[in-house]
């Protein structure tokens, strides 16, 4: 699945023309909505053939792109689950769930160009670069 996601993201970056999460949402005709969600970062839902991604209005700007891409990862790979069950995840950075891992991989692969990662690693140690 990892190589599939990497190839899928490479194709999407070419089609979208950049690595901006809002442009990716536009590409898929996903509506973005902001609401106060408490501790919830975001979720995606489907109603009447309309896909809406709801993001926490209080989420710091630093995390918005990541959360949007993470939810689009669910849209790409776990849509059937989202239609059948309550698919709200309170902690998107959990690594013990395959669906969350895949959505996180999609977000990281979409947002972080290989060149940028390598350039950052040239300038900083791995822990600073990861931060």
N, C-alpha and C positions, 0 to 999 in steps of 0.2 A: 504493500500500500504506500510505503514511503516514496518509492520511485514514481508511482502513479501520481501522487500529490505534487511532487517536484515537477514532473512533466506537465501536469495540468496547470499549475501556476505559471510556468514558463509560457505556455500558450495564452493564458489569460492576460499576462502582462503585455504581450504583443498586441492582443486584441484591444485592450483598454488603452494602451499607449503610455501608461505610467503605473506607479505603485501607490496611488491614492485610494484609500478605502471608500471614500464617497463616490469616486468615479466608478469603482468596481460595483458598488450598490446600484448606481445608475445603469451600468451595463446590463445587470440582471433585472432591472426594473423593480428593485426593492425599495420600498418607501422607508424613510428614516423618520422616527418619531422620538421625541424626548419627553420623559416623565420622571417624576421623583419616584425612585424605586427602592428607597432604603438601602439595604446592603447588597441588593441585586445589581449587577453591572449592566446586564442587558439580556434580551431574549429575542427570538424570531418566531413569528407565527404566520399562519396562512388562513385566510378567510375569504370566501367567494373569489377564489383564484387570484387574490391579491396578497402579496408577501409584504409583511411589515416587520421591520427591525426596530425594536424599542430599546433605547439606550438611556441609562440613568442620566438625568439632566445635571446631577451634581458630580458626575464623574470628571476628574481632572483631565484637561486637554491631552496630557501625555498618554492617557490610556484609551482615548476614544477610537483612534485608528485601529488599535489592537483588538478592542472589543468588537468593533464593526467587522473586521476581517475574521475574527474567531466565529462570530455568528454566521457569516457568509460561508465559512467552512462547514458548519452544520447544514446550511442550506444546500451546499454542493453534495455532501456525502451522507447525510443522515436525515434527509427530508422525510423519508417514510416514517421514521421514529417520531419526528416532530408532529406529524399529522395524527399519530395514533396514541401518544401518551403526553403527559405533562412534561415538557422537555426543558424546563427551566432549571438551569444549573447555577447554584449560588457561588461556586468557587471555580472559575474557568481555568485556574492554574493547577488543578489537581492532575496528577500524572498517572493515577492508578485506574483510570477509565480510558479504554481504547478510543471511544468517541471524542472525549476531551483532548486526548493526545493528538488525534488527527486534526481536530479543529485548531489546536495550537500550532501544529506543524504548518497547516495551511496559512495561518496568519503570519507566522515568522517568515515563511518562504516568500509570501507576497510582499511583505513590508521591507524585508532586508535583502537588498541586492548583494550577491556574492562579493562584488568589488568593494562595496561599502564595508562589509564585515572584514575583509582582508586589510583594507586601508586602516580601519580602526585597530585591528590587531597589531599592525605595524607601529602604531603610535602609543599603545598602552598594553599593560599586562592583561591576561585573559579575564581576570576578575573585574577590572575596571571596564574593559570592553563589554563584558556581559551586562554590567549595570547600565 
